[in-house]
Amino acid sequence: GYIGSNKGELPDKLMRSRSKVILIDEFEKASNNFPGSSFYQSYAWTKIKELTGWKHYFVGVLRDNKLVAISLIIGKKVYFDKYLYYAPRGVLLDYNDTELLSFFTKEIKKFLIKKKGVVLKIDPFIEYQKHDNYGNVIGDFCNRQVIDNLIKLGYKHHGFTTGYTDEIQLRWSYYLDINRSIEDIKKGMDQRCRRCIRKYEKYPLELVILGNDDDISDFKEVMQSTANRQNHFDRSLEYYKNLNNLLGDRSLLTIIYLDRNKYLKECTGDKLYDIVMNDKRKIIPISAGVFIFDKDRLNYVYGGTHKEYMPLMAQYKMQMEMIKLAMERGLPIYDFGGISGNFTPGSENYGVYEFKRGFGGNVLEYIGEFDLILDKFGYYIYDIGYKLYRNTKKVIAKILKR
């Protein structure tokens, strides 16, 4: 429902909000009209999160009978009867409208305290500074004022983090402007990327987009092998099935397959020949990816490749095919997803950034994650428990890898 307060406590421009259910269609229509809207702020995303124990609320603020703020808030019990709440890539509002931001903060705090919350996490889709392909800051643009506005209202900023941290979403991403011809895009790539594209064209590789009823065991196999190699836990097979089914046309699960018989016939002398010969499957899953559409972009969300088959460059074919698909749908942006934000050669996870940089796009730095503390002691207990949980998972992952 809408969040509100007693009439006497409201600023003149903010109307009293009555108890009212926001219908799904109403939320979807309204959220799509806000800057920063994404699949994370959608009803479909609530269906994904429900399967792992998250409940949800749709909240909003009216000004002159018009929705000026809206958000999906999801919540999960963290201990006893205490809840963590999160506005995934939200809240959707004008963060420079300090009156509105202050009102929303005050009201959502009261609302979630009643719902036994210890913290509300937000990580808005708001750019902090502009960067070039190599991570260098360009221009004078800076959204420091938004950060200051939030801190003044009591939000705790996680800082200007780099690396694959414990934050819910990475603070850095990489995107490509695709509002141009494929020839222009290729011209903007570095030589190594173009060379890898020419290489995969020599092999009998095929992109398959999985339907809702298709067997996704091959997809899970590729993702699990990648998780094992990178020393982290993979999502469950059930999670990927639900992602494929519940997001409808917004999500795509894809696999790059190698045609074994064609390869053995056409690629004699290739250095992977013996490996392919010993793999008796008619078609061999090489690379996999999850892609989700927003109104202005195609997002590369998760992905993986079998290590032994990396020389086939199937991961480059995956990206090129999906870039072309996004262009066919008239989208202006292809988002390669998260990078560490550490641009020092040889640093941890530098290879992920180097792979994405080869396509000739730009680094995107978000303002980061913020905590609105609802219960100081409860938050203290949660923070200690969460750090212990994360560290334990890392240790277990390392043991399993060994």
C-alpha positions, 0 to 999 in steps of 0.5 A, spaced: 500 500 500 501 507 499 505 509 505 503 516 509 503 519 515 498 524 519 495 530 515 498 535 520 505 532 519 506 532 512 509 538 508 504 542 504 506 539 497 505 532 500 498 529 500 495 524 506 496 517 503 490 513 505 491 505 506 490 502 499 493 496 495 497 498 489 495 493 484 500 489 480 498 492 473 499 499 477 505 498 480 508 495 473 506 501 469 508 506 474 515 503 475 517 503 468 516 511 468 521 512 473 528 513 471 533 507 474 527 502 473 529 495 472 527 488 472 529 488 479 523 493 481 518 488 478 512 484 480 516 478 476 522 479 481 518 478 487 516 471 484 523 469 484 525 471 491 518 468 494 521 461 492 527 463 497 523 465 502 523 473 501 516 477 502 514 483 499 511 490 499 509 495 494 510 502 497 509 509 494 508 516 495 503 521 492 504 528 491 498 532 488 494 525 487 500 523 483 505 517 484 512 521 485 516 515 489 515 508 488 519 501 490 518 494 491 521 492 498 523 485 499 524 482 506 527 476 509 527 473 516 534 473 519 534 471 526 528 470 531 522 475 528 527 480 525 527 482 518 532 484 513 529 489 508 531 491 501 529 495 495 532 492 489 536 497 485 531 502 488 528 506 491 525 510 484 524 517 486 528 524 485 534 523 490 535 531 489 528 532 491 530 533 499 523 534 501 520 528 498 526 523 500 526 526 507 518 524 507 519 517 504 525 516 509 521 518 515 515 514 513 518 507 510 522 507 517 516 507 521 512 502 516 518 497 516 519 498 524 512 495 525 514 490 520 520 488 525 525 490 520 532 491 523 535 495 516 533 497 509 538 496 504 538 500 498 543 501 492 539 505 487 541 505 479 544 512 480 551 513 476 556 516 481 562 519 476 563 518 468 569 513 466 572 511 460 574 504 457 580 504 462 576 506 468 579 514 468 574 519 470 572 523 464 568 530 465 566 534 471 559 530 472 559 527 479 553 525 484 556 526 490 550 531 492 545 525 492 550 521 497 550 527 501 543 527 501 542 520 503 547 520 509 544 527 512 537 523 513 541 517 516 543 512 511 549 509 512 554 509 506 558 502 504 563 507 501 566 507 494 568 500 494 572 496 489 572 488 488 567 483 489 565 485 496 559 482 500 554 488 497 548 485 494 550 488 488 556 490 485 558 497 485 561 497 478 559 495 471 561 495 464 556 497 458 556 498 451 552 503 446 549 499 441 545 505 438 549 504 431 551 499 426 555 492 428 560 495 423 562 501 428 561 497 434 567 492 431 571 498 429 571 500 437 573 493 439 581 492 441 585 487 436 584 482 441 577 482 441 576 482 434 582 476 433 577 472 438 571 473 434 575 471 428 577 465 431 570 462 434 568 463 427 572 457 425 568 452 429 561 449 429 558 453 435 551 454 435 547 459 440 541 455 443 536 459 447 532 455 452 525 454 452 520 454 458 520 446 458 527 445 455 531 441 459 536 446 463 541 440 466 547 442 460 546 449 462 547 448 470 553 443 468 556 449 465 555 454 471 557 449 476 563 448 473 565 455 473 562 456 480 567 451 482 573 454 478 572 461 481 571 458 488 564 460 489 557 457 490 552 456 484 545 457 484 540 451 484 537 448 478 531 450 481 533 457 481 535 457 474 528 453 472 524 459 475 528 464 472 527 461 466 519 460 467 517 466 471 520 472 468 517 470 461 519 474 455 524 478 459 529 473 461 533 468 456 537 462 458 542 461 453 547 455 451 553 455 446 554 448 443 559 445 439 557 440 434 562 434 436 562 431 429 563 437 425 569 439 429 572 432 428 571 432 421 573 440 420 578 441 425 583 436 425 590 438 428 586 443 433 589 443 440 583 441 443 582 435 438 583 430 443 579 433 448 573 433 444 574 426 441 574 423 448 567 427 450 562 422 447 556 427 447 554 429 440 553 436 442 557 439 447 555 445 452 561 450 452 558 456 455 552 459 458 549 465 460 543 469 463 540 475 460 534 479 462 531 485 458 529 492 461 526 497 457 532 500 455 537 495 455 539 487 455 543 485 461 548 480 461 546 477 468 550 471 470 555 467 465 560 461 465 564 457 460 568 450 461 575 452 462 578 446 458 574 449 452 575 456 453 580 456 447 574 455 442 572 463 444 565 461 445 564 466 450 565 471 445 560 468 440 555 468 446 556 476 447 556 478 440 550 474 438 546 477 444 549 484 442 546 483 435 539 481 438 539 487 443 540 491 436 534 487 433 530 489 438 532 497 438 535 497 445 540 503 445 545 499 451 548 492 452 550 492 459 555 486 460 554 486 468 559 487 474 566 488 474 571 489 480 572 496 479 580 495 480 583 497 474 590 495 476 593 489 471 594 483 475 589 484 480 583 479 482 578 479 477 582 483 472 580 478 467 573 479 467 574 487 466 579 485 461 574 481 457 569 486 457 573 492 455 575 488 449 568 490 446 570 497 447 564 500 451 565 504 458 565 503 465 559 505 469 560 507 477 554 507 481 553 511 488 553 504 492 549 501 497 546 504 503 543 502 510 537 505 513 538 502 520 531 501 523 533 497 530 540 499 532 541 493 537 538 488 532 542 491 526 549 490 530 547 482 531 545 482 524 552 485 522 556 480 526 552 474 524 552 476 516 560 477 516 560 470 520 556 467 515 559 470 509 566 468 511 564 461 513 561 460 506 568 462 503 572 457 507 567 451 505 567 453 498 575 453 498 575 446 502 570 443 496 574 446 491 580 442 494 
